[in-house]
Amino acid sequence: MLVPFTWKVTGWFMIGWSAEFQIGDVKALRYFGEDLAAYRDEAGRLHILEAHCKHLGAHIGHGGKVVDDCIECPFHGWRWAPDGTNRYIPYQPDRPNRGLRLRSYPVREQYGCIFMWHQPDGKEPQWELPDIFHKFPQFETDPNAYYRPYPEFSSRADAIPVHPQIVAENGPDSSHFRYVHGATVTPVCLHWEHEGEEWRFLTGWPDARSDDPDQMALRIHSHFSGLGFAMSAFEGSSNHRLIFACTPVDDEVSDMFYSIWWPKLSGEKSDIPPAQVRAQVEKQFLKTVWEDCEIWRHQKYIEHPPLAKIDAKPYMAMRSWAKQFYEVSPA
């Protein structure tokens, strides 16, 4: 998808789930056009560094080894610390190269999800990662009241040709639900506002059984923190919450991440959802969420869309709000 803005977006972005990285694991990643290496050290902390060793360029995400809190290059054994500094050279153990540094990326883990901070110039986080649960304090905020999101209620789609802003624009687009997702009613935007890096909106689904147009069968409360992901709480029959995230891989495609926290059945103690709950969630939510991807695979970006009156104001306001996340390094 060709867009008139950079793919090197500033913000917090999801890159996977905590359960995918056990102690001692090393994985090669690629995001924002950069090769990265992620590893979980012996104390259980996750780190992300640029991938190519400053010695002779080996990719430390392929064959690298965790030693204490460092990652060891598979080529010559040079060890790199969580802050990217060279900690150890085996054939001159008393003289690490203190002038070399791999770029390191701030990492946060929350409720089983992993996020990295990206800013083109390497600046530290400009806002804190919001708490997925406490953004909606009007609903149950104890994570133990929900089944675990991973692996049963999580999924991902890789290399989707869509920019995070296009995914975010689904928020104020109420009309597409009928045509893309087969909704029997068209949802309405009940409220929207933005402040700093956050965009908040409330979507209502009219109750088809009622003659009152203001009677809603479902309300979806959604918050964006930058363009990386949306957190949503569903107020209605299920009262679940979810995260839907989009992380650029390069200047053409993004990886998509999706997780649902589903309330436990009354008296349930296990974090593992039973079969009947899994079947319900998969049918209603896990399968349908990817229907948008089939649109995005072939979509062309329209810079000046002829929007209908009902969507025009929030749609264009979101595009204006999104501009703050494009901080491009000088050429």
C-alpha positions as CSV (number, residue, x, y, z in Angstrom):
1,M,0.0,0.0,0.0
2,L,1.4,3.3,-1.1
3,V,0.8,6.1,1.5
4,P,2.0,9.7,1.6
5,F,3.5,9.3,5.1
6,T,6.4,7.4,6.6
7,W,6.1,3.8,7.9
8,K,8.7,4.6,10.6
9,V,6.0,5.6,13.0
10,T,6.7,6.8,16.6
11,G,5.0,4.9,19.4
12,W,4.5,1.6,21.3
13,F,4.0,-1.4,19.0
14,M,3.2,-5.0,19.8
15,I,5.7,-7.6,18.6
16,G,4.4,-10.9,20.2
17,W,3.3,-12.6,23.4
18,S,5.3,-13.2,26.5
19,A,4.8,-17.0,26.3
20,E,6.7,-17.1,23.0
21,F,9.9,-16.1,24.7
22,Q,11.2,-18.5,27.4
23,I,14.3,-17.8,29.5
24,G,17.3,-18.3,27.2
25,D,15.3,-17.8,24.0
26,V,16.8,-15.8,21.1
27,K,14.7,-14.8,18.1
28,A,15.3,-12.8,15.0
29,L,12.7,-10.1,14.3
30,R,12.3,-7.5,11.6
31,Y,10.3,-4.3,12.2
32,F,10.5,-0.7,10.9
33,G,12.8,-1.8,8.2
34,E,15.4,-3.0,10.7
35,D,16.8,-6.4,11.6
36,L,16.4,-7.0,15.3
37,A,17.3,-9.6,17.9
38,A,15.1,-10.3,20.9
39,Y,16.2,-12.4,23.8
40,R,15.1,-13.2,27.3
41,D,17.9,-13.2,29.8
42,E,18.6,-15.5,32.7
43,A,16.7,-13.3,35.1
44,G,13.6,-13.4,32.8
45,R,13.8,-9.9,31.3
46,L,13.2,-9.4,27.6
47,H,15.5,-7.2,25.5
48,I,15.5,-6.1,21.9
49,L,18.7,-5.0,20.1
50,E,19.7,-4.2,16.5
51,A,20.7,-7.5,15.1
52,H,24.0,-7.2,13.4
53,C,27.2,-7.5,15.5
54,K,29.4,-4.4,15.3
55,H,32.4,-6.7,15.0
56,L,31.9,-8.4,11.6
57,G,28.2,-8.1,11.0
58,A,26.9,-11.5,12.1
59,H,23.1,-11.6,12.9
60,I,23.0,-12.3,16.6
61,G,19.3,-13.3,16.3
62,H,20.4,-16.4,14.3
63,G,22.4,-18.6,16.6
64,G,23.0,-16.1,19.4
65,K,23.2,-17.4,22.9
66,V,22.1,-15.9,26.2
67,V,24.8,-15.5,28.9
68,D,23.6,-13.9,32.1
69,D,21.9,-10.7,30.9
70,C,23.9,-10.5,27.6
71,I,23.5,-12.0,24.1
72,E,26.6,-13.7,22.7
73,C,27.3,-13.4,19.0
74,P,27.5,-16.8,17.3
75,F,30.4,-15.8,15.1
76,H,33.2,-14.8,17.6
77,G,31.6,-14.8,21.0
78,W,31.3,-11.1,21.5
79,R,28.7,-10.3,24.2
80,W,26.3,-7.4,24.0
81,A,24.5,-6.0,27.1
82,P,20.8,-5.0,27.3
83,D,21.8,-1.3,26.7
84,G,23.7,-2.4,23.6
85,T,27.2,-1.9,24.9
86,N,29.9,-4.4,24.2
87,R,30.4,-6.2,27.5
88,Y,32.9,-9.0,26.7
89,I,35.3,-10.2,24.0
90,P,36.5,-13.7,24.8
91,Y,40.1,-13.3,23.4
92,Q,40.7,-10.0,25.2
93,P,38.4,-10.5,28.3
94,D,39.7,-7.4,30.1
95,R,39.2,-5.0,27.2
96,P,35.7,-4.9,25.7
97,N,35.2,-2.3,23.0
98,R,33.5,0.4,24.9
99,G,33.2,2.6,21.9
100,L,30.7,0.2,20.2
101,R,27.0,0.1,20.9
102,L,24.1,-1.7,19.3
103,R,20.8,0.3,19.3
104,S,18.5,-1.0,22.1
105,Y,14.8,-0.6,22.1
106,P,12.6,-0.1,25.2
107,V,10.5,-3.1,25.9
108,R,7.4,-3.5,28.1
109,E,5.4,-6.7,28.9
110,Q,1.8,-6.4,30.0
111,Y,-0.8,-9.1,30.6
112,G,1.1,-11.5,28.4
113,C,1.7,-9.0,25.5
114,I,5.1,-7.6,24.5
115,F,5.5,-4.0,23.3
116,M,8.5,-2.2,21.9
117,W,9.0,1.6,21.7
118,H,10.0,2.9,18.3
119,Q,11.1,6.4,17.4
120,P,13.2,7.0,14.3
121,D,16.0,9.0,16.1
122,G,16.2,6.6,19.0
123,K,14.6,8.9,21.5
124,E,13.3,7.5,24.8
125,P,9.5,6.9,25.2
126,Q,7.6,10.1,25.0
127,W,4.6,8.6,26.8
128,E,4.1,5.5,29.0
129,L,2.4,2.4,27.7
130,P,-1.2,2.5,28.9
131,D,-2.6,-0.2,31.1
132,I,-4.9,-2.4,29.0
133,F,-7.2,-3.1,31.9
134,H,-7.3,0.1,33.9
135,K,-8.1,2.2,30.8
136,F,-11.6,0.9,31.3
137,P,-12.1,1.0,35.1
138,Q,-15.9,0.8,34.8
139,F,-15.5,-2.9,33.9
140,E,-13.8,-5.7,35.7
141,T,-10.1,-4.9,36.0
142,D,-8.7,-8.0,37.7
143,P,-7.0,-10.1,35.0
144,N,-7.6,-13.2,37.0
145,A,-11.3,-12.8,36.2
146,Y,-10.6,-13.5,32.5
147,Y,-9.2,-16.5,30.7
148,R,-5.7,-16.2,29.4
149,P,-5.5,-14.5,26.0
150,Y,-2.7,-16.6,24.7
151,P,-2.7,-19.0,22.9
152,E,-6.4,-19.8,22.7
153,F,-7.7,-16.3,22.2
154,S,-4.9,-14.8,20.2
155,S,-3.9,-14.8,16.6
156,R,-1.6,-12.9,14.2
157,A,-1.4,-12.2,10.5
158,D,2.0,-11.5,8.9
159,A,3.0,-9.3,6.0
160,I,-0.3,-7.5,5.5
161,P,0.1,-4.6,3.0
162,V,-1.5,-2.1,5.4
163,H,-0.2,1.0,7.3
164,P,-1.1,1.4,11.0
165,Q,-3.0,4.6,10.2
166,I,-5.3,2.7,7.8
167,V,-6.1,0.2,10.5
168,A,-6.9,3.1,13.0
169,E,-9.2,4.6,10.4
170,N,-11.5,1.6,10.8
171,G,-12.5,3.2,14.2
172,P,-14.6,6.1,12.8
173,D,-15.7,4.1,9.8
174,S,-19.2,2.8,10.9
175,S,-20.5,1.9,7.5
176,H,-18.1,-0.9,6.6
177,F,-19.4,-3.3,9.3
178,R,-22.5,-4.2,7.3
179,Y,-20.5,-5.0,4.1
180,V,-17.3,-6.4,5.4
181,H,-18.5,-8.2,8.5
182,G,-22.1,-9.0,7.6
183,A,-23.5,-6.9,10.4
184,T,-27.3,-6.8,10.5
185,V,-27.4,-3.3,11.9
186,T,-25.1,-0.3,11.2
187,P,-23.2,0.9,14.3
188,V,-23.2,4.5,15.2
189,C,-20.4,6.7,16.6
190,L,-21.8,7.9,20.0
191,H,-18.7,9.9,21.1
192,W,-15.1,10.6,20.1
193,E,-12.3,12.8,21.4
194,H,-8.6,12.9,21.4
195,E,-6.0,14.2,23.8
196,G,-2.2,14.1,23.2
197,E,-1.3,10.6,21.9
198,E,-4.7,9.1,22.8
199,W,-7.8,8.8,20.7
200,R,-11.0,7.6,22.4
201,F,-14.3,6.7,20.8
202,L,-17.5,5.0,21.8
203,T,-19.4,3.0,19.2
204,G,-23.0,1.8,19.7
205,W,-24.9,-1.0,18.0
206,P,-28.6,-0.2,17.9
207,D,-30.9,-2.8,19.4
208,A,-32.9,-4.2,16.5
209,R,-35.6,-5.5,18.9
210,S,-36.4,-2.0,20.1
211,D,-38.3,0.9,18.4
212,D,-36.1,3.4,20.3
213,P,-33.2,4.3,18.0
214,D,-31.2,5.4,21.0
215,Q,-31.4,1.9,22.6
216,M,-28.1,0.1,22.2
217,A,-27.6,-3.7,22.3
218,L,-23.8,-3.2,22.5
219,R,-21.4,-0.5,23.2
220,I,-17.7,-0.7,22.3
221,H,-15.3,1.6,24.2
222,S,-12.0,1.9,22.3
223,H,-8.8,3.8,23.1
224,F,-5.8,4.2,20.7
225,S,-2.4,5.0,22.2
226,G,-0.7,6.3,19.2
227,L,-1.2,4.3,16.0
228,G,0.2,1.0,17.2
229,F,-2.8,-0.5,18.8
230,A,-6.4,-0.1,20.0
231,M,-7.7,-1.4,23.3
232,S,-11.4,-2.1,23.4
233,A,-13.9,-3.1,26.1
234,F,-17.3,-4.5,25.0
235,E,-20.2,-3.5,27.1
236,G,-23.1,-5.9,26.5
237,S,-23.7,-9.6,26.7
238,S,-20.1,-10.7,27.0
239,N,-18.2,-7.7,28.5
240,H,-14.9,-8.9,27.1
241,R,-11.9,-6.8,26.2
242,L,-9.3,-7.0,23.5
243,I,-6.3,-5.5,21.8
244,F,-5.8,-5.2,18.0
245,A,-2.3,-4.1,17.0
246,C,-0.5,-3.2,13.8
247,T,3.3,-3.1,13.6
248,P,5.2,-2.0,10.4
249,V,7.7,-4.6,9.2
250,D,9.1,-2.3,6.4
251,D,7.8,0.3,4.0
252,E,5.3,-2.1,2.5
253,V,3.7,-4.5,5.0
254,S,2.8,-4.8,8.7
255,D,2.2,-7.7,11.1
256,M,-1.1,-7.8,12.9
257,F,-1.7,-9.0,16.5
258,Y,-5.0,-9.7,18.2
259,S,-5.9,-10.9,21.7
260,I,-9.1,-11.3,23.6
261,W,-9.6,-11.4,27.4
262,W,-12.9,-13.3,27.9
263,P,-14.6,-13.3,31.3
264,K,-14.5,-16.6,33.1
265,L,-17.6,-18.6,33.7
266,S,-19.0,-18.3,37.2
267,G,-17.0,-20.3,39.7
268,E,-14.2,-21.0,37.1
269,K,-10.7,-21.1,38.6
270,S,-8.6,-22.3,35.6
271,D,-7.0,-19.7,33.2
272,I,-7.5,-22.2,30.3
273,P,-10.9,-21.6,28.6
274,P,-13.2,-24.7,28.3
275,A,-14.0,-26.1,24.8
276,Q,-17.5,-24.5,24.6
277,V,-16.1,-21.0,25.4
278,R,-13.3,-21.4,22.9
279,A,-15.8,-22.4,20.2
280,Q,-18.0,-19.4,20.9
281,V,-15.2,-16.9,20.8
282,E,-13.6,-18.3,17.7
283,K,-16.9,-18.2,15.8
284,Q,-18.0,-14.7,16.9
285,F,-14.6,-12.9,17.1
286,L,-11.4,-14.6,16.2
287,K,-12.4,-15.5,12.6
288,T,-14.3,-12.3,11.7
289,V,-11.6,-9.8,12.8
290,W,-9.4,-10.8,9.8
291,E,-12.0,-10.0,7.2
292,D,-10.6,-6.5,7.1
293,C,-7.3,-7.9,5.9
294,E,-8.9,-9.0,2.6
295,I,-9.8,-5.4,2.0
296,W,-6.4,-4.0,3.0
297,R,-4.6,-6.5,0.8
298,H,-5.9,-4.7,-2.3
299,Q,-6.8,-1.2,-1.1
300,K,-5.5,2.0,-2.5
301,Y,-5.0,5.0,-0.2
302,I,-7.3,8.0,-1.1
303,E,-5.8,11.2,0.2
304,H,-8.9,13.3,-0.2
305,P,-11.9,10.9,0.1
306,P,-15.4,12.1,-0.7
307,L,-16.7,11.0,2.7
308,A,-20.4,10.8,3.7
309,K,-21.5,13.4,6.2
310,I,-22.0,10.9,9.0
311,D,-18.3,9.9,9.0
312,A,-16.5,12.9,7.6
313,K,-15.8,14.9,10.8
314,P,-14.3,12.1,13.0
315,Y,-12.5,10.5,10.0
316,M,-10.6,13.7,9.0
317,A,-10.0,14.6,12.7
318,M,-8.3,11.2,13.1
319,R,-6.1,11.8,10.1
320,S,-5.1,15.2,11.5
321,W,-4.4,13.6,14.9
322,A,-2.2,10.9,13.3
323,K,0.3,13.4,11.9
324,Q,2.0,13.8,15.3
325,F,3.4,10.3,15.1
326,Y,5.5,10.9,12.0
327,E,8.9,12.1,13.1
328,V,11.3,11.5,10.3
329,S,15.0,11.6,10.7
330,P,16.7,14.2,8.5
331,A,18.3,12.8,5.3
